[in-house]
Amino acid sequence: MAQKEEAAEAAAPASQNGDDLENLEDPEKLKELIDLPPFEIVTGERLPVNYFKFQFRNVEYSSGRNKTFLCYVVEAQNKGGQVQASRGYLEDEHAGAHAEEAFFNTILPAFDPALKYNVTWYVSSSPCAACADRILKTLSKAKNLRLLILVGRLFMWEEPEVQAALKKLKEAGCKLRIMKPQDFEYVWQNFVEQEEGESKAFQPWEDIQENFLYYEEKLADILK
């Protein structure tokens, strides 16, 4: 079974990026946490190392991981076989549209009928029911879109509504699978900030394979 909680996470609350929150009884600190700035979607080419290590870690109970990080690869192929590719990442901040919806609003808001789109997402957790519905609507309209979603963790997978939403994604032709250790390494190499002039090797966490197998079994049960 996947590791439920790391000792550090169980001992103290964590911020959205994995930093410990101190002095929560301080009125000024609480005010900062409550008075969040307006919702925004953060985009970029590479995410910070500490974000990846905390947000993408495939633990079973994801204390403090209340953001979604979505790394994407978009390949658009014309009738001549030429492919234009782009990549980057999205991070949803605070409350509002999630990263999955923001992708279709900002990164790929329209589809050229003359092109074929192959899109791959590497997401910290699987879509919620509302995001799955948005994906379904997009797939029904854009027949020239093929979407592969690889997720580090399953979001609220025990909820019937979420299970039904994931099944509908499969039925609509969306490929959904759990990230293997090799997929985490791919994200590390292609979407995570590296030291200038130096690329550090990916260091898998101790239970990465065990947790992958745990989630793979759960997803197979849901989609069968």
Salt bridges, closest charged atoms under 4 A:
GLU6 OE2 - ARG57 NH1 3.42
GLU6 OE2 - ARG65 NH2 3.95
GLU9 OE2 - ARG65 NH2 2.91
GLU32 OE1 - LYS29 NZ 3.89
ASP35 OD2 - LYS31 NZ 2.89
GLU91 OE2 - LYS67 NZ 2.50
GLU93 OE2 - LYS67 NZ 3.48
GLU93 OE1 - HIS94 NE2 3.67
GLU101 OE2 - ARG134 NH1 3.73
ASP133 OD2 - LYS137 NZ 3.36
ASP183 OD2 - ARG177 NH1 3.01
ASP207 OD1 - ARG57 NH2 3.70
